[in-house]
Amino acid sequence: MSRGPRQRAVPYAFLAPAIILFTLVVLLPIGYTVYLSLHRTRVTGLGLGRGARTEVFAGLATYRDALASPEFWRGALRVLGYGAILVPTMLGLALLFALLLDLPKSRFARFNRIAIFLPYAVPGVVASVLWGFLYLPALTPLPVPADMLGPGLLLFAVLNIGLWGGVGFNMVVILTALRAIPAEVYESARLDGCSERQIALRIKTPLITPALVMAGVFTVIATLQVYTEPTTLAPLTNSLPSTWTPLMKVYTDAFVRGDIHSAAAASIVIAVVTLALSVLFLRLVAGRAFAGEDL
Amino acid sequence: MRGALRPILALAAGASLLAGCTTDSGGDEGGSAGPVELSFWTWATNIEQVVDKWNSSHPDVRVTVSRQSQGDELVTKVLTAAKGGNAPDLFQAEYQALPTFVSNDAVADLSDFAGGAKEKFADGVWAQVTLGTDAVYAIPQDSGPMMLYYRTDLFQQFGLTVPKTWDEFAATARALRAKTTSNFLTTFSSNDPGWFAGLAQQAGGRWWGVAGETWTVGINDAATRRVADFWGGLVAEGVVDDQPMYTPEWNKSLGDGTLLAWPSAIWAPGVLESVAAQTKGKWAMVPMPQWSAGENRTGNWGGSSTAVSANSRNAKAAAEFAIWLNTDPVATEALVTAGALYPAARDAQSGPALAKPPAFMAEQTDFYPQAKQIADTAVGWTWGPNVNVAYQAYKDTFGKAITDRAPFSDAVAVMHRTTLEDMRKNGFKVEG
């Protein structure tokens, strides 16, 4: 009855595809990014001719430079401000629409649900180009301010695109949770004399907290990754520098300035911060949202 | 370690990491049967038609065009591909990007194959591809001498005269605004560093130079500051618009006559045709306004060469194609007629294809003869090894200066500092 070495290898054979893929597409790129971030290019003399550029070990100098860059922090602050407005507005609107659509007397619910969800199906670049056209005073049919892409309103111009594209998705997440609530709960509430508004605020909203948390996590991640909208709008205005958000700075460093080492260092910093924020957020809300489920 | 990692080209894009595997391109040289296959990255208009001519007359060397996005993006793409070992055999390289390519070991030295090509080009043009060394890093394709384009009908309507100096240009801009508040003479664009570089060349700026084994950076020189403050003054006064070029808004402004003039380059008719087709026949081209009356100088906006990758296995065949493409009468004529570019090769500039004006400006029958005269007055400069950094700094700092209503010469100073610091940080020997 003793198991031979062949049998012991079986589980590993089953695991191998996952392990190999994980190593190839996750571990190796991360490892290479770390490697890049610890090196830098060194040029000798005029930097012309063969072999004038060598890669040298730089230690943590790239990280020091990335963290010392004022643009990086200005961009980070911008993203914080963006998130401070985006997250509550997004969740508020998504919750509002979901509750309205879930009302028993809601009309054209099916049509409205699809209409609100539809912008989510529009790719970010297309949405940004579309709104970019709508923001330009000479082209827009809408009564937007002439300096919609000026320094004062720019943040709101970007926010609007994010909201337009994101509310529908989060609404569907919340609506799905609402539909899962058993009808008896409402019945008994109505028997107790609960108005629809009270049902929405006192019964539905607390019951769908896990869905709200989920939508919150998605929105926080979307905030930290804001890139497409400002990058697409940048050529249309004087007020949107190439380092408007930290991710844009990473792109500029890597693909415009050709400094892949600084970009790698900044990427690692952003990844660590994102991870820390996500874990922190989930820890904070875990008790409420997942009713003691271990994370 | 590096050998194992090399096939994996990992680029960190924020929290998300993308990975792609690369394989070596290109086939075997000689030996095996079948034609040599060359890949060519370019964005030149209708270049496929020119390449088809080569392919039908050269069965042993087959060139395949891969259409790319313009300018800066292609620079990065080629540099990344070169690091990954899968760069194309040939690619289009703007003159200002060549030192960057050379400094990154991305281009092959063609001096063994291109000896005879030198005589086909003006010395100034040839110097752009040798960088003043004995090497030949590319074959010149086209150049973009700058000229002033204006709307003849609107100039007449508002009673304006064509400015011959920049002082007159400023006076014209003011005169127009005195008559109407809905039009501008032109716009200052924070999005187009190549345009500003051309203006600085005309004024006598020298953004980079080489002294022995040391680079010099001179972006903050008197000529460039003069150009910057001239435009900054007009923008602050409100007599020149400050919206970037190449936006939907700009297209509309050119089409509906909101903008009356465009200091641009020889390829402008093609751009105008695509963004403002309804204004056909309403434009005229004249030499750029001058800094002092009676002078005859202009700068270059754009202009490209054809380079061969350092890791191309068919460098000889690629060089032959690059020379054919840019000097053979059959090719240059097609480049002019199909691609609407102004060829760099001397013979091609007086070739039959340039006898007629561009269709968009058919009224100006002497368009190309006049253009040739202007092209001969174009002054260039040495491009540095980090033009990409300087150009990005231009976009960010001039955008900020316009937004904050700050003096443009301050923006030039920041641009200078950013460029210089980048070179120092990378280890270049540099002064400035």
Chai-1 contact restraints between the chains, C-beta under 6 A:
chainA,res_idxA,chainB,res_idxB,connection_type,confidence,min_distance_angstrom,max_distance_angstrom,comment,restraint_id
A,V25,B,A19,contact,1.0,0.0,6.0,A-B,restraint_1
A,L28,B,I8,contact,1.0,0.0,6.0,A-B,restraint_2
A,P29,B,A10,contact,1.0,0.0,6.0,A-B,restraint_3
A,P29,B,L17,contact,1.0,0.0,6.0,A-B,restraint_4
A,P29,B,A19,contact,1.0,0.0,6.0,A-B,restraint_5
A,Y32,B,L5,contact,1.0,0.0,6.0,A-B,restraint_6
A,Y32,B,A10,contact,1.0,0.0,6.0,A-B,restraint_7
A,T33,B,A12,contact,1.0,0.0,6.0,A-B,restraint_8
A,R42,B,G427,contact,1.0,0.0,6.0,A-B,restraint_9
A,V43,B,N426,contact,1.0,0.0,6.0,A-B,restraint_10
A,V43,B,G427,contact,1.0,0.0,6.0,A-B,restraint_11
A,V43,B,F428,contact,1.0,0.0,6.0,A-B,restraint_12
A,G45,B,E213,contact,1.0,0.0,6.0,A-B,restraint_13
A,G45,B,K429,contact,1.0,0.0,6.0,A-B,restraint_14
A,G47,B,S103,contact,1.0,0.0,6.0,A-B,restraint_15
A,G47,B,P385,contact,1.0,0.0,6.0,A-B,restraint_16
A,G47,B,F428,contact,1.0,0.0,6.0,A-B,restraint_17
A,L48,B,V102,contact,1.0,0.0,6.0,A-B,restraint_18
A,L48,B,S103,contact,1.0,0.0,6.0,A-B,restraint_19
A,F133,B,P248,contact,1.0,0.0,6.0,A-B,restraint_20
A,L136,B,E249,contact,1.0,0.0,6.0,A-B,restraint_21
A,A138,B,E249,contact,1.0,0.0,6.0,A-B,restraint_22
A,A138,B,K252,contact,1.0,0.0,6.0,A-B,restraint_23
A,L139,B,P248,contact,1.0,0.0,6.0,A-B,restraint_24
A,P151,B,T403,contact,1.0,0.0,6.0,A-B,restraint_25
A,P235,B,N191,contact,1.0,0.0,6.0,A-B,restraint_26
A,L236,B,T247,contact,1.0,0.0,6.0,A-B,restraint_27
A,N238,B,S190,contact,1.0,0.0,6.0,A-B,restraint_28
A,N238,B,G399,contact,1.0,0.0,6.0,A-B,restraint_29
A,N238,B,I402,contact,1.0,0.0,6.0,A-B,restraint_30
A,N238,B,T403,contact,1.0,0.0,6.0,A-B,restraint_31
A,S239,B,T403,contact,1.0,0.0,6.0,A-B,restraint_32
A,P241,B,D396,contact,1.0,0.0,6.0,A-B,restraint_33
A,S242,B,Q392,contact,1.0,0.0,6.0,A-B,restraint_34
A,S242,B,D396,contact,1.0,0.0,6.0,A-B,restraint_35
A,L247,B,G14,contact,1.0,0.0,6.0,A-B,restraint_36
A,V250,B,G14,contact,1.0,0.0,6.0,A-B,restraint_37
A,F255,B,T76,contact,1.0,0.0,6.0,A-B,restraint_38
A,V256,B,N388,contact,1.0,0.0,6.0,A-B,restraint_39
A,V256,B,Q392,contact,1.0,0.0,6.0,A-B,restraint_40
A,R257,B,V389,contact,1.0,0.0,6.0,A-B,restraint_41
A,G258,B,L79,contact,1.0,0.0,6.0,A-B,restraint_42
A,A264,B,A12,contact,1.0,0.0,6.0,A-B,restraint_43
A,S267,B,A12,contact,1.0,0.0,6.0,A-B,restraint_44
A,S267,B,G14,contact,1.0,0.0,6.0,A-B,restraint_45
A,I270,B,G14,contact,1.0,0.0,6.0,A-B,restraint_46
A,I270,B,A15,contact,1.0,0.0,6.0,A-B,restraint_47
A,A271,B,A15,contact,1.0,0.0,6.0,A-B,restraint_48
A,T274,B,A15,contact,1.0,0.0,6.0,A-B,restraint_49
